[in-house]
Amino acid sequence: MGDSQRLGALLACVLFASCAYLPGPVERPFRKPGVRLVDFPEKVGVEFNCASQKLPWFKLETLEVWPKRLEAGKELGYRVGYVLCTDGPTDVVTGKLETRIVFRGQPILREPDPSYDLRPGRWVVDVFVTVPASASEGLYALELEFKGSGVKFARSETFAVEAADKK
């Protein structure tokens, strides 16, 4: 193998290796909707000392909305990251999860799920919703609220709806 072939092979290896991990902002366009296990309950149990916690023990680690600015009628993505400790490694906490898009204090989109399962371990959930085409320009909030046996949380993240570019 000549020097130019070795250099080409080395560059290909570096390129493929760098694609194995993409930072959040670069990775966002490639996300797919769904629920993904990141860490098993045993690892979370050690990390958060679950044996000494009042169970179930829950922590909402992230709520991320992207894009932060979009036009009405476009798709909004959001990611929820959480950890949960339960008595058993396969126990779940079932409750009501409500997702709302709020404008000027009023929900313009509401998606209730009356029997949502939170699972033990560390999980990432990616969801995509379409902002109504009739949405006015302005500041909005994506609100999540969960109420279940032993776990309750509410969190919101803002984003902006802007006018379409006129060319």
N, C-alpha and C positions, 0 to 999 in steps of 0.2 A: 504494500500500500504506500503510495507516494505521500509527501508532506501535505499537498492540497487535499487529498482524500481524508487524511487523518484530521486535518483542521475542519473539514466539512462534517465528519462524523462527530467530532467533539462539539461543534456548534449545534448539531442536531440533538445531542444528548442534553446539552445545557437548555435548549429551547423546550424540549419535552419535560425535563425536570422542573423548569420554572412554571409550567402549566399545571403541575400537580397541585400547587397551592396558589390560589388567587386571592388577593386581599379583598375585603368586603366591597368597596366601590367598583372594582373591576368585575367581581363575581356576580353582582346583582342582576345584570341582564341575562345571565345564564341560569338563574334560579327557576325551579319548577315548583308548582304547588304541592304541598304534602307535608307529612310529619316524618322526622328523621331522628333516630336515636343517636346521640353523640357519645354519652358515657353511660355505662351500665350502673344499676343501683348500687352494686358493691363499691365501685369507685367513688360515687357520690357520697355513700355512707361514710367512707373514710375521710374524704375531703371536708365534709360538713359535720363530722362527728354525730351522725344521725342517732346513734345509740343513746346519746345524752339529751336529745331533743324531745319535746312533746310532739308525738306523731298524730296525724301526718304533719310534716314540716315542709313548707313550700317557699321558694324564692323565685320571683320573676326577675330574671337577669337582664333581659333586653326586650324592648319594643322599638322596632326600627321601621320607618316609613320611607319609601322611595317611589318615584322621584319626589323630592320635597316641593317641586313646582311642576304643575302639569295643566293641560287644557281640559275643559269639561268634556266628558265623553271618553276620556282616555283611561287606561288601566293604572291603578294604584296598587303597589305591592307592599306587603308588610311582613315582618318577621318577628316572631315571638320566641324567646329562648327562656327556658325555665328548668329548675331542678326541683325534684320532689323526693322526699323520704317517706316511706310507709312502713307499716309493721312487717309486711312480707314483700319479697322482691317482685311479685306479680300482682300485688294489690293495686287498685286504681281508686281515684277520688272522682266521683261522678257529681256533676252539678250543672247549673245553668250558665252558659257562656253567652253573653250578648255583645255583638260588635255593632258599633254605630259610627256613622259619619255625621258630624255635627257642624252646622253653620249658624252663626248668630244665636247660639244657645239652643237651637232646635235640631232634632235628628232629621236628616234628609234621606238617610238610608239606615235601616235597622235589620240586622240578621241575628235572630235568636236561635240558639241551639239548646233545647231544654235538657239534654242528657249528654253533655260533653265529658269525656274521660281524660283526666290528667293522669299520666303514667309515671311510675317511679324511675329515677335516673335523671339524666340531663337530655332534654329534647329541644329540637328546633322545629318550628312550624312556619311554613311559608304559605301565604294566602294572597290571592289577587282578586280585587274587586274593581268594577268599572264605576267611575264617578259619573253620576247622571249627566247626560248631555245638556240638561236644562240648568245645571249648577251655575250660579252667579260667580263672578270674580270675587276673590277675597280669601280670608284666612279660615281654614277648616281644622277640625280635630278628628282623628280616628280614636275612638274610645273603646276599650275592652273592659268588661266587667264579668267576674266569675263569682258565683256563690255555690259552694258545695259543702259536704260534711267535713268540717274542720279546716277548710281552705276558703279564703275570700280575698279577692284583690280587685282593684280598679286602676287603670293606667290610661293615659292618653298621650298622643303625639300629634303635633301640628304639621300642616302642609298647606300650600297655597294653590288655588285655582286661578290661572291667568288667562287673558284673552289670547285667542289664536293669532299667530303671526300673520299679518296681511302683507302679501307680496305683490 
